[in-house]
Amino acid sequence: MKTIVSNTSPLRYLTCIGEQDLLPQLFGNIFIPKAVYQELTHKNAPDSVHKYFQSLPTWIEVCEVEISNNDKSSLFHLDIGEIEAIILAKEKFVING
């Protein structure tokens, strides 16, 4: 099974419709950056999402991501969770580049 990186949207909306276990069934483990975890557990997140991700599922691994100035300038139009997810995917899966 493949391991993937996710931003907030797939996790949030699948949880809202009660299908949060679809992603691990399809992909196995999922990496998320810390900013995504913070968005999922924020007090303003939908109640079902906030509650579900308070006890982190075993199929999710939260990762620290460092954002460089170059990343900030090239991805400035995205929110922090999306920026960190892109950087994390590059760190985990892009070889030599």
SVG drawing of the C-alpha trace seen along z (x, -y; Angstrom):
<svg xmlns="http://www.w3.org/2000/svg" viewBox="-22 -36 42 38">
<polyline fill="none" stroke="black" stroke-width="0.4" points="0.0,0.0 1.1,-3.5 1.8,-6.2 0.6,-9.7 0.7,-13.3 -2.6,-15.0 -3.7,-18.6 -6.8,-19.4 -9.6,-19.2 -9.8,-15.5 -9.5,-14.6 -12.0,-17.2 -14.7,-16.5 -14.5,-12.8 -14.8,-13.0 -17.8,-15.3 -19.6,-12.6 -18.5,-9.7 -16.1,-8.3 -12.8,-9.1 -11.5,-5.6 -11.6,-5.6 -8.1,-7.1 -6.3,-4.5 -8.2,-1.7 -6.9,-3.1 -3.5,-4.3 -2.3,-2.9 -0.4,-5.5 -0.9,-9.2 1.6,-11.9 0.3,-15.3 2.2,-18.5 1.7,-20.0 -0.3,-22.9 -2.9,-20.5 -3.2,-18.8 -3.7,-22.2 -6.5,-23.0 -8.2,-19.6 -8.2,-20.1 -8.9,-23.8 -11.8,-24.9 -13.6,-26.3 -13.3,-23.0 -16.6,-21.1 -17.3,-19.3 -17.0,-15.8 -13.6,-16.7 -12.3,-18.2 -13.4,-15.2 -12.1,-12.6 -8.6,-14.1 -8.1,-14.8 -7.1,-11.2 -4.9,-10.9 -5.6,-7.7 -2.7,-5.3 -2.7,-5.7 -1.7,-9.4 1.8,-10.6 2.2,-14.3 5.4,-15.8 7.3,-19.0 8.0,-21.1 10.3,-24.0 9.3,-26.6 12.1,-28.5 11.8,-32.0 11.8,-30.6 8.8,-28.4 7.0,-31.3 7.4,-33.5 6.5,-30.8 3.5,-29.5 2.3,-32.7 -1.2,-32.3 -1.9,-29.1 -2.7,-28.7 -0.2,-27.4 -1.6,-23.8 -1.4,-23.6 2.2,-25.0 3.4,-22.6 1.7,-19.6 3.5,-20.5 6.8,-20.9 6.3,-17.6 5.4,-15.7 8.6,-17.0 10.7,-16.0 9.1,-12.5 8.8,-11.6 10.9,-13.7 14.4,-12.3 17.2,-14.6 15.2,-17.7"/>
</svg>
